[in-house]
Structure formats: structure tokens, C-alpha cells
Amino acid sequence: MVSQEQFYRDTWVEVDLDCIKENVQQMKSRLPIDVEMMAVVKANGYGHGDVQVARTALDAGASSLAVAFLDEALALRQKGIDAPILVLGATRADHVNVAAKNNITLTVFQEEWIREIGALMEKDVTISVHLKLDTGMGRIGIRDESTLQKIERLINEDDRIQLEGVFTHFATADSLDLSYFEEQLARFKEMVEALHNKPKMIHASNSAAALRTTNYFNGIRYGIAMYGLTPSVEIKGELPFPLKEAFSLRTTLVHVKKLAPGDKVSYGGTYEAKEEEWIGTLPIGYADGWIRRLQGQEVLIDGMRVPIVGRICMDQCMIKLPKELPIGTVVTLIGWDKKEHVSIDELAERLDTINYEIPCTISSRVPRIYVKSGKTIDVKNGVLQA
Ligand SMILES: *Cc1c(COP(=O)(O)O)cnc(C)c1O
């Protein structure tokens, strides 16, 4: 319970690493032996904690990591991760030496970028790159064969640049209708054929594609499902194994009071007690990512659902209590409390968004604590202490 001593507020995220381990193992066990799993830990491990998720995934069968930005890769290196890391997004050419010195693999999709890094790279460094192909996502990537071949040639002409992989990203692998997915897949195969030499790593599938199809090539990029969340509500019924949600958000009652009929709660006085009511105050608000639009959302106390009443403030919000309850009582905003559950999908539906956005939005002001082998554990320098 040391983690609890490292912060001084009564709101925390609990990340169950046992769930992440199981979500990784379940997927890994379905992959052919020669297919690698890349654990996607961008955005601080989708809000769960980058290094903790990375270590858990690597222990459970992932062989490399992927992030969106170079900063995220460097943060993992600083925390002692030495597994291969691929930066999926764009990296500025003038950052190539930093990437190279930290053994971080970059994504390439522009001819000019290859020329630039060639001019900027120090003599004795080497950089490993993956080609990104835009087969229909319309985000980043090479869109035609002639550019692809020019880039391949430029890479081959420079001994310091090693072409390790080629990949694409699907736009609709999480919708029931897979026709556009099939088009992208066909285009990917066609473009890969245009390469003179096939790189070692060919990868296309995100969680949705890996869960629903066997288009693994040499590897998959496993993100949302690792955290126990479905890639979309639509395909929930198609999942080949149950996903275990790792993320819980809890707080405690810091104040409890009885209101008389007509008493108001919070900014704007939008909530008015109709009768004598018990109201609890929670030390969490929109600055924690518990946004104002969650007004009216139910939270769990003592295994019961109770509503948030009045406006959510920056640092606090109020709930209606079934009766007088002691200060310090744990309140679950996301996760299980006895037999009741508030899922991330429930919040996503209320906010008219996707589950991915919910844990990412819970801000860094909320400390993360970790559960491993059923026990709360501490993290020091990125190493989980038993
Ligand atoms: C985020 C991301 C992934 C992971 O997608 P999930 O749906 O979370 O599995 C894979 N590839 C790329 C390029 C990404 O940006």
C-alpha cells in the first residue's frame, strides 16, 4: 500500500495489471507462433500508465511497444524499458539523432523526410524505420507505388537507415460491415508487392482487426483490447474471448450533510432538494477529467447506484446519498462495487463518445495505483515492487 502514501488526495485510478496480462495472453495464445504482438502504449498507456502497462504486456507475451510520439518513446527509455519501440506518428527529421541514439524506430511516409534525415544524421548512428502506407485511412502514409519505390530506393542507398517494417492502419475494422476493410487490405497487399525487398515486419491489424480476422502478417498492434475495452460497441458480440476492464476510478466522501427542502446545490443552484436529503461531496471535478457533462451520471456507493446532483465543479462534485454515510466511505465512479458496475462503455454512451476517450481524459492530477496478483503494488523507477 506504499502507493497510497505517495499522494495526498482521496481520489485515485486503480489499474488492475492482472486484467491487462490476461487480455494480452488471451490474444497472444490465438496468434501463430511467428506472429509478434506490439503493445500500443501511446497516451500514457491509454491513461492507464505507460511503463506499468508496457512491462505487464512484455511479460505476458508482447515483444515490442508502439507509441504515437517520440517523447513517449523517450519517456519509456528513461523508465528503463529496453524493448523495441516504434513511433507510429510523424517525427520531425531534425529529431532523428535523438531517436537513433535511444534505439527508437521511426515511421516514414515522405520522400523529403528521408532526404532530410540523410543530411542530418550523424555519421556513426543508424536508424530503423517502418514505412507507413495510407490504404484508405487518409491520415498519414504513402499512397502510391512510385513514391513507395522512390523511398525504398533512398533508404537502400543509405547504410545508416534500416528498413525494418511496413504497415498500414484500418479505418473501419471495428464496424460490422467489413467491405471497406477488405478494400484496404487488398490495397495493402498490392502496395507491399511493389517493394523490391520485403521488410522483416509486415503489420496491419489493430485490436479490432486482430480480434475479428486473421490478417496478422508478421505482427499485430494491440491497443484498446489490451486494456479490456471493446474496439466498438457494434462488435461486442463478436469478441472471441471476454475482455477484462482494467481501469477503475474511485474517490471517497469528504463531506456529508442533510439538506432541507428548498436547499440548493452547486453553481447556478440548479439542484434543489425536494425533501430532507443526505448529500455527499466528492473531491473530484472537471480538472480531473470528470467533466461537467457527467452531471446526472450515477456512481456507486456501498454497492448502490446514486446520482451526481448539481453542476460538477473544477475539483468537487456532489452526490445524493441513500442515507447518512460516514466520511471516508469509498465511492466508485468507474468499476465494480459489490455487484454493481459502472463500465467505461456506459460513460462513453452518456457522453456520446467512444470508450477510448474516457481513460485518456482522466487527467494526470489523478494518481494511478496498480494491482498485480491481486495485491496493490508500488512503482519505483518504472519497476513494479512486489
Ligand atoms: C492507436 C493505434 C493502434 C491501436 O489501435 P487499437 O484500436 O487501440 O487496438 C494501432 N495502430 C495505430 C497506427 C494506432 O494509431
PDBQT file of the ligand as one rigid body, heavy atoms in Angstrom, charges set to zero:
ROOT
HETATM    1  C1  LIG A 401      -3.652   3.612 -31.754  1.00  0.00    +0.000 C 
HETATM    2  C2  LIG A 401      -3.201   2.796 -32.889  1.00  0.00    +0.000 A 
HETATM    3  C3  LIG A 401      -3.293   1.396 -32.839  1.00  0.00    +0.000 A 
HETATM    4  C4  LIG A 401      -4.022   0.649 -31.742  1.00  0.00    +0.000 C 
HETATM    5  O1  LIG A 401      -5.407   0.625 -32.052  1.00  0.00    +0.000 OA
HETATM    6  P1  LIG A 401      -6.458  -0.086 -31.104  1.00  0.00    +0.000 P 
HETATM    7  O2  LIG A 401      -7.753   0.133 -31.784  1.00  0.00    +0.000 OA
HETATM    8  O3  LIG A 401      -6.395   0.618 -29.785  1.00  0.00    +0.000 OA
HETATM    9  O4  LIG A 401      -6.061  -1.507 -30.985  1.00  0.00    +0.000 OA
HETATM   10  C5  LIG A 401      -2.711   0.673 -33.859  1.00  0.00    +0.000 A 
HETATM   11  N1  LIG A 401      -2.092   1.290 -34.889  1.00  0.00    +0.000 NA
HETATM   12  C6  LIG A 401      -2.020   2.633 -34.990  1.00  0.00    +0.000 A 
HETATM   13  C7  LIG A 401      -1.335   3.244 -36.163  1.00  0.00    +0.000 C 
HETATM   14  C8  LIG A 401      -2.573   3.429 -33.996  1.00  0.00    +0.000 A 
HETATM   15  O5  LIG A 401      -2.508   4.752 -34.114  1.00  0.00    +0.000 OA
ENDROOT
TORSDOF 0
